[in-house]
Amino acid sequence: MRKAIAERLENCGLELHPENTKIVYCKDDDRRRTYLHEKFDFLGYTFRARSSMTRKGEHFVNFSPAISAKAAQAIRTEVRSWKLQQRSDKATEDLSRMFNPIVRGWLKYYGRYYRSALDSPMRQLDRDLTLWATHKYKRLRRRLRRANQWLARIRKRTPALFAHWQLSTRHGSAMGAV
């Protein structure tokens, strides 16, 4: 099969990359066996078998995309590089204006499919906002739980302040921040 595909592409003037080209088995409800390649990454998404639900509420297995682990790690690294805890001179509104365009871009791109997979990288932003609050306000210093509760109150009062706060359905909490 692989040889036939390579010959067909060669006729068109194209060639397969020997390391990056592989045939991936698209697993679903009807196919239960395991294979060597059952997922692949492309443009920041991982395509693999995932649990889905029909409009009637019935569960089934579907081969669909979600943010890849590599892209999620890149988002977490980027958020850490902002060093929010060192920006104690800024107000929450300033931080929102500075970083919302970037976060909104991530949500639009990676949130197109399987949006809940973004919860993990967005929790990093909430953790950093909690650390920012502990550095900004004296009454929150060395009190992560209290800072987390403070952030949850801000989130409940102004859910549109940060773009990722509108993503989650868990209102009243800071998505498990610290």
C-alpha positions in Angstrom: 0.0 0.0 0.0 2.8 2.4 1.0 4.7 1.6 -2.2 1.6 2.2 -4.3 1.1 5.6 -2.7 4.8 6.5 -3.2 4.6 5.6 -6.9 1.4 7.6 -7.4 3.0 10.7 -5.8 6.2 10.2 -7.8 4.1 10.3 -11.0 2.8 13.7 -9.8 6.4 14.9 -9.1 6.1 14.6 -5.3 7.9 12.4 -2.8 7.2 11.1 0.7 9.4 12.0 3.6 10.7 8.7 4.9 10.6 9.7 8.6 7.5 11.9 8.8 5.2 9.8 6.6 3.2 7.0 8.1 -0.1 5.4 7.7 -2.3 6.0 10.8 -5.0 3.7 11.8 -8.2 5.7 12.6 -9.7 3.8 15.5 -13.4 4.0 16.2 -16.2 1.9 17.7 -16.2 -0.7 15.0 -12.4 -1.4 15.2 -11.1 -2.5 18.5 -7.6 -3.8 17.6 -4.4 -1.9 18.5 -1.9 -0.7 15.9 1.5 0.9 15.8 0.3 4.3 14.7 -3.1 5.3 16.1 -2.6 9.1 16.3 -0.7 11.9 14.7 0.1 15.6 15.2 -0.6 18.2 12.6 -0.6 22.0 12.9 -0.7 21.9 16.7 -3.5 19.4 16.9 -3.3 15.7 17.9 -5.7 13.6 15.9 -6.7 10.4 17.7 -9.7 8.4 18.9 -11.8 10.4 21.4 -15.1 9.8 23.1 -17.9 11.9 21.6 -21.6 12.3 22.1 -24.5 12.3 19.6 -27.3 14.9 19.7 -29.4 12.3 21.4 -26.8 11.9 24.2 -25.4 8.5 23.1 -21.6 8.0 23.4 -19.4 6.8 20.6 -15.7 6.8 19.6 -14.7 9.3 17.0 -11.3 10.1 15.4 -11.0 13.8 16.1 -8.5 16.6 16.8 -7.6 18.5 20.0 -4.7 20.6 21.0 -1.5 18.6 21.0 0.6 18.1 24.1 3.5 19.9 22.4 1.3 23.0 21.7 -0.2 22.9 25.2 3.3 22.9 26.7 4.3 25.8 24.4 1.3 27.8 25.8 2.3 27.0 29.4 5.9 28.0 28.7 4.7 31.3 27.0 2.5 32.1 30.0 5.4 31.5 32.4 7.6 33.7 30.3 5.3 36.6 30.9 6.4 36.6 34.6 3.1 37.9 35.8 4.2 37.8 39.5 6.9 40.4 38.7 4.3 42.8 37.3 2.8 43.9 40.6 2.7 47.5 39.4 -0.1 46.5 37.0 -3.8 46.3 37.8 -5.9 43.3 36.7 -7.4 45.4 33.9 -4.0 46.2 32.6 -3.0 42.6 32.6 -6.2 41.8 30.8 -5.6 44.3 28.1 -2.0 43.1 27.7 -2.6 39.4 27.4 -6.2 38.9 26.3 -5.5 39.3 22.6 -2.9 36.4 22.8 -5.2 34.2 24.9 -8.2 34.9 22.7 -6.1 33.8 19.7 -5.2 30.5 21.4 -8.8 30.0 22.3 -10.0 30.7 18.8 -7.4 28.4 17.1 -7.0 25.5 19.6 -10.6 25.7 20.9 -12.2 25.0 17.6 -12.2 21.3 18.4 -12.4 19.6 21.8 -12.4 22.9 23.7 -12.0 21.3 27.1 -8.5 20.2 26.2 -7.5 23.8 26.8 -8.3 23.7 30.5 -4.8 22.5 31.4 -2.9 25.3 29.7 -5.4 27.9 30.9 -4.9 26.7 34.5 -1.3 27.8 34.2 -2.5 31.4 33.5 -4.8 31.2 36.6 -1.9 29.9 38.7 0.3 32.8 37.5 -2.5 35.3 38.2 -2.8 33.9 41.7 0.9 34.3 42.2 0.6 37.9 40.8 -2.0 38.6 43.5 0.2 37.3 46.3 2.9 39.7 45.1 0.6 42.7 44.6 -1.4 42.6 47.8 0.2 42.4 51.2 -2.8 40.6 52.8 -2.4 37.8 50.2 1.3 37.2 50.7 2.2 33.6 51.6 -1.5 32.8 51.4 -2.1 31.0 48.1 -5.5 29.6 49.1 -6.7 33.1 50.0 -5.3 34.5 46.8 -7.1 31.8 44.8 -10.4 32.6 46.5 -9.8 36.3 45.8 -9.2 35.5 42.1 -12.4 33.3 42.1 -14.4 36.3 43.5 -13.0 38.6 40.8 -13.8 35.9 38.2 -17.4 35.7 39.4 -17.8 39.4 39.6 -16.3 40.1 36.1 -16.2 36.9 34.0 -15.4 38.9 30.8 -12.2 40.3 32.3 -10.0 37.5 31.0 -10.8 35.7 27.8 -10.2 32.2 29.2 -12.6 32.7 32.1 -15.5 32.6 29.6 -14.2 29.2 28.4 -15.0 27.2 31.5 -18.4 26.2 32.8 -17.0 26.0 36.4 -18.1 29.4 37.7 -17.0 30.5 41.1 -13.6 28.8 41.0 -10.4 29.7 39.4 -10.2 26.4 37.4 -8.1 24.8 40.2 -5.5 27.4 40.4 -2.9 26.6 43.1 
